[in-house]
């Protein structure tokens, strides 16, 4: 598959250079004194969030990343040069975890964000640093400190406002093509989508949101069945889930209600917080159903599913009903943003009495 959302790397910051033991030798200055410089700092290892990347595939084939060590100190009060730093470009949304302990160390959430993931060692002091009244000819020269060495796990969770989920061939790729600038592969067979696709939906001149189309889920996905289980993690950062339902399956014996319940159950088994996210029903392929039969079909479907949330009837192919859907989604996201920006109410028991 083209999309790679997990990789392991070994990084090593540079060691510091050793200090120098040196004494000044000048004509007519028999006791010139120490002039050994410090060693240089070892190179750091940085990670930067690059918005032009959407995969960790580069780190599947390049796992070792070492910064340069600092140069040793020299005589004549010359300090060693610092080792060259290295910068690793990673997609926005990358989580960096200690591979040994499983502790989450960093998250790259903002484009252009730079973090230090391994610090270079400091250089050792030259003997110039140890000069004192009782230590006139110092001969100490500590070695440089070692740089940090880590084994890291990189995990990518795409940053999208809205996630599309549903059974294979439900029309998710057609929908994201209809409402956004994404152009995923579309075909009339299941599992056409093999990796997540991101699209920007433009609602107005300065009004937009990001939607993610994931591979189709099947029953047992949370245990590893199908392809969708590999990408369920990408739904965890979304703020709204659109559950796309194929209302006109090729096989008349398919129970669409049972399929919808199976998808919801897979979300619940994978992550309770993911299951608790707002989820709307998007009933797709309504253009293939006779207009006089639509109302009864939708009413019976919602009743059997016992669904209480918003329901939208669309045809992603003809774009019928897509405009009201994206406007409702944008309004919902704006409401969530306003709610998040409101000042939190402080419990009077914990209020500062001085205020």
Legacy VTK file of the C-alpha trace (Angstrom):
# vtk DataFile Version 3.0
C-alpha trace
ASCII
DATASET POLYDATA
POINTS 355 float
0.000 0.000 0.000
1.168 3.547 -0.720
0.035 4.919 2.613
2.303 4.163 5.570
1.179 5.403 8.965
3.632 3.647 11.284
7.423 3.337 11.377
10.292 2.741 13.801
13.514 4.755 13.750
16.759 4.900 15.733
18.150 8.368 16.339
21.403 9.477 17.897
22.411 13.026 18.742
26.087 13.906 18.435
28.525 13.481 21.320
30.285 16.557 22.635
33.923 17.114 21.723
36.643 16.685 24.353
38.343 19.649 25.978
41.963 20.442 25.183
45.016 20.622 27.421
47.352 23.279 26.036
49.718 25.928 27.352
50.745 29.185 25.818
54.254 29.109 24.345
55.508 32.543 23.542
58.945 34.059 23.490
59.937 35.651 26.777
56.877 34.126 28.515
58.134 31.083 30.292
54.872 30.519 32.167
52.276 31.566 29.616
49.443 29.716 31.285
46.769 27.368 29.992
44.961 28.121 26.726
43.097 24.880 25.945
39.601 25.472 24.497
36.338 23.638 25.132
35.010 20.897 22.918
32.088 21.648 20.638
28.465 20.646 21.308
27.167 17.578 19.554
24.520 17.994 16.884
20.824 17.944 17.850
18.094 15.926 16.100
15.005 17.967 15.226
11.604 16.963 13.897
9.572 19.395 11.798
5.923 19.107 10.766
5.889 19.362 6.971
2.405 20.019 5.505
3.583 18.687 2.135
3.986 15.154 3.516
1.149 12.724 4.179
2.982 9.471 4.806
5.817 8.011 6.876
7.018 5.803 4.044
10.489 7.435 3.971
11.194 6.118 7.464
10.375 2.546 6.488
13.555 2.465 4.408
15.738 4.937 6.317
15.673 4.003 9.971
19.030 5.202 11.273
19.598 8.939 11.774
22.789 10.193 13.446
23.860 13.769 14.063
27.545 14.745 13.914
29.715 14.909 17.020
31.311 18.169 18.142
34.920 18.906 17.352
37.549 18.690 20.076
38.894 21.839 21.678
42.255 23.239 20.515
45.056 25.379 21.814
45.254 29.157 21.549
41.863 29.453 23.266
40.087 27.870 20.287
36.837 26.065 21.005
35.716 23.118 18.889
32.924 23.647 16.356
29.458 22.328 17.169
28.352 19.209 15.344
25.904 19.608 12.471
22.253 19.213 13.436
19.861 17.051 11.423
16.168 17.764 10.790
13.653 15.005 10.103
10.577 16.058 8.133
7.364 14.361 9.243
3.692 14.746 8.303
1.451 16.959 10.392
-0.316 14.714 12.894
2.666 12.477 13.665
2.861 11.071 17.188
6.385 10.276 18.428
6.523 7.543 21.063
9.348 5.892 22.980
9.500 2.438 21.407
10.799 0.854 24.609
8.338 2.256 27.161
5.382 3.220 24.967
5.386 6.756 26.427
4.134 9.460 24.063
6.934 12.027 23.839
5.782 14.541 21.244
2.964 15.326 18.817
3.361 17.399 15.668
0.032 19.187 15.322
0.880 22.513 13.644
2.428 22.952 10.160
6.013 24.129 10.524
6.230 23.102 14.192
9.795 22.193 15.198
10.724 20.110 18.236
14.014 18.749 19.555
13.716 14.976 19.803
17.342 14.299 20.804
19.817 16.742 22.333
23.478 16.746 21.491
25.991 16.326 24.287
27.829 19.340 25.689
31.509 19.665 24.942
34.125 19.011 27.600
35.928 21.937 29.209
39.438 22.823 28.163
42.128 23.316 30.793
41.638 27.098 30.514
38.476 26.617 32.602
40.371 25.051 35.506
42.940 27.785 36.010
43.037 29.017 39.607
45.460 30.374 42.193
46.198 26.879 43.467
45.957 25.119 40.131
48.293 27.126 37.947
49.091 24.434 35.348
45.728 22.592 35.066
45.854 19.387 33.079
42.192 18.370 33.277
40.364 17.838 30.001
36.985 16.153 30.504
35.609 14.257 27.535
32.446 15.541 25.923
29.080 14.396 27.215
27.301 11.773 25.106
24.329 12.761 22.968
20.881 11.268 23.509
20.115 8.002 21.759
16.542 6.833 21.306
14.474 4.231 19.531
11.220 5.853 18.489
7.907 4.758 17.090
6.295 7.142 14.624
2.531 6.941 14.241
0.474 9.132 11.944
-3.087 10.179 12.724
-4.408 12.423 9.997
-5.821 15.785 11.065
-9.328 16.097 9.657
-12.486 17.744 10.926
-14.830 15.143 9.457
-14.335 11.424 8.871
-16.281 9.289 6.386
-16.908 5.708 7.417
-19.028 2.907 6.089
-19.004 -0.470 4.424
-16.934 -1.038 1.271
-18.602 0.346 -1.868
-20.919 2.621 0.133
-19.883 5.605 -1.993
-17.474 7.375 0.370
-14.912 8.111 -2.348
-17.616 9.400 -4.672
-18.894 11.649 -1.882
-15.493 13.159 -1.057
-14.980 13.786 -4.782
-18.358 15.513 -5.005
-17.843 17.863 -2.062
-14.086 18.512 -1.985
-10.929 18.859 -4.048
-9.848 15.248 -3.377
-9.697 12.879 -6.327
-9.455 9.351 -4.950
-9.697 6.205 -7.025
-13.304 5.228 -7.713
-14.522 1.863 -9.024
-17.575 -0.364 -8.790
-15.973 -3.000 -6.566
-15.214 -3.142 -2.828
-11.954 -1.999 -1.214
-11.115 0.462 -3.984
-9.738 2.822 -1.321
-6.507 1.432 0.107
-5.294 4.476 2.035
-6.881 7.595 3.560
-7.692 10.507 1.289
-7.971 14.071 2.561
-10.033 16.763 0.894
-10.762 20.417 1.645
-14.449 21.304 1.429
-15.051 24.954 0.465
-18.281 26.332 1.906
-17.526 30.007 1.246
-14.620 32.368 0.438
-13.038 31.837 3.871
-15.155 28.938 5.080
-13.823 25.411 4.762
-13.186 22.174 6.599
-11.132 19.028 6.016
-12.749 15.659 5.381
-11.041 12.238 5.425
-12.148 9.232 3.393
-10.980 5.956 4.946
-10.972 2.401 3.581
-14.279 0.591 4.052
-14.930 -1.243 7.304
-16.391 -4.704 7.653
-17.567 -6.675 10.647
-14.568 -7.740 12.721
-12.482 -4.746 11.640
-11.447 -3.956 15.224
-9.883 -7.438 15.416
-8.062 -7.106 12.101
-10.567 -8.129 9.421
-10.425 -6.254 6.130
-8.400 -3.089 5.645
-10.246 -0.474 7.671
-8.818 -1.565 11.034
-5.421 -0.243 9.915
-6.864 3.248 9.688
-9.445 3.488 12.478
-6.903 5.561 14.406
-7.340 8.357 11.874
-10.930 8.876 13.006
-9.822 9.628 16.563
-8.885 13.234 15.786
-12.019 14.069 13.823
-14.824 16.101 15.376
-17.690 14.586 13.401
-18.294 11.200 11.763
-20.421 10.812 8.648
-21.679 7.239 8.406
-22.313 6.633 4.694
-24.972 3.988 3.976
-25.536 2.317 0.605
-29.337 2.412 0.279
-29.344 0.578 -3.052
-26.950 -2.387 -2.706
-26.345 -4.671 -5.667
-27.479 -7.684 -3.642
-31.135 -7.433 -2.661
-30.488 -9.802 0.227
-28.161 -7.355 2.010
-29.572 -6.025 5.281
-28.382 -2.397 5.393
-29.575 -1.985 8.978
-27.465 -4.946 10.143
-24.469 -3.484 8.299
-24.935 -0.082 9.962
-25.176 -1.695 13.390
-22.032 -3.730 12.675
-20.037 -0.584 11.834
-21.205 1.151 15.027
-20.260 -1.925 17.038
-16.762 -1.969 15.529
-16.244 1.663 16.568
-17.372 0.850 20.103
-15.030 -2.135 20.397
-12.074 -0.218 18.987
-12.403 2.921 21.134
-15.267 4.023 23.384
-14.330 7.685 22.884
-14.490 7.226 19.118
-17.943 5.660 19.443
-19.078 8.627 21.550
-18.207 11.184 18.847
-21.116 12.863 17.037
-22.173 10.586 14.169
-24.597 11.498 11.395
-26.224 9.164 8.903
-25.705 9.901 5.212
-28.065 7.766 3.139
-26.384 7.528 -0.247
-27.532 6.419 -3.733
-31.039 7.740 -3.204
-31.217 8.524 -6.941
-31.516 4.774 -7.564
-34.704 4.577 -5.517
-38.099 5.598 -6.890
-39.098 9.005 -5.573
-42.444 7.756 -4.268
-40.727 4.996 -2.255
-37.954 7.057 -0.649
-39.859 8.430 2.332
-41.141 5.038 3.492
-37.734 3.404 2.953
-35.891 6.042 4.980
-38.503 6.035 7.744
-38.335 2.242 8.062
-34.528 2.255 8.022
-34.207 4.860 10.787
-36.892 3.133 12.886
-35.194 -0.272 12.674
-31.776 1.231 13.376
-33.185 3.242 16.318
-31.020 6.155 15.288
-31.621 9.492 17.037
-29.157 11.792 15.260
-29.334 13.825 12.040
-30.104 11.939 8.825
-29.306 13.212 5.311
-30.523 11.781 2.011
-28.065 12.298 -0.844
-26.776 11.009 -4.134
-23.017 11.493 -4.246
-22.979 10.656 -7.965
-25.491 13.332 -8.980
-24.594 15.583 -5.980
-28.220 15.721 -4.966
-28.485 16.751 -1.307
-24.718 17.387 -0.941
-25.032 21.163 -0.523
-27.361 21.006 2.526
-25.099 18.344 4.023
-21.873 20.356 3.844
-23.581 23.503 5.138
-24.966 21.586 8.113
-21.529 20.087 8.777
-19.850 23.499 8.666
-22.453 24.987 11.022
-21.897 22.095 13.457
-18.110 22.548 13.383
-18.469 26.289 13.957
-20.723 25.635 16.943
-18.142 23.256 18.410
-15.401 25.839 17.922
-17.419 28.562 19.622
-18.204 26.241 22.512
-14.523 25.386 22.924
-13.591 29.080 23.004
-16.077 29.931 25.749
-14.531 30.568 29.200
-14.910 27.586 31.470
-17.121 27.940 34.542
-15.102 27.626 37.746
-16.561 25.710 40.649
-17.048 28.234 43.521
-15.372 25.819 45.886
-12.114 26.171 43.980
-12.355 29.875 43.085
-9.580 32.195 44.208
-10.983 34.220 47.140
-8.632 37.098 46.270
-10.400 37.649 42.928
LINES 1 356
355 0 1 2 3 4 5 6 7 8 9 10 11 12 13 14 15 16 17 18 19 20 21 22 23 24 25 26 27 28 29 30 31 32 33 34 35 36 37 38 39 40 41 42 43 44 45 46 47 48 49 50 51 52 53 54 55 56 57 58 59 60 61 62 63 64 65 66 67 68 69 70 71 72 73 74 75 76 77 78 79 80 81 82 83 84 85 86 87 88 89 90 91 92 93 94 95 96 97 98 99 100 101 102 103 104 105 106 107 108 109 110 111 112 113 114 115 116 117 118 119 120 121 122 123 124 125 126 127 128 129 130 131 132 133 134 135 136 137 138 139 140 141 142 143 144 145 146 147 148 149 150 151 152 153 154 155 156 157 158 159 160 161 162 163 164 165 166 167 168 169 170 171 172 173 174 175 176 177 178 179 180 181 182 183 184 185 186 187 188 189 190 191 192 193 194 195 196 197 198 199 200 201 202 203 204 205 206 207 208 209 210 211 212 213 214 215 216 217 218 219 220 221 222 223 224 225 226 227 228 229 230 231 232 233 234 235 236 237 238 239 240 241 242 243 244 245 246 247 248 249 250 251 252 253 254 255 256 257 258 259 260 261 262 263 264 265 266 267 268 269 270 271 272 273 274 275 276 277 278 279 280 281 282 283 284 285 286 287 288 289 290 291 292 293 294 295 296 297 298 299 300 301 302 303 304 305 306 307 308 309 310 311 312 313 314 315 316 317 318 319 320 321 322 323 324 325 326 327 328 329 330 331 332 333 334 335 336 337 338 339 340 341 342 343 344 345 346 347 348 349 350 351 352 353 354
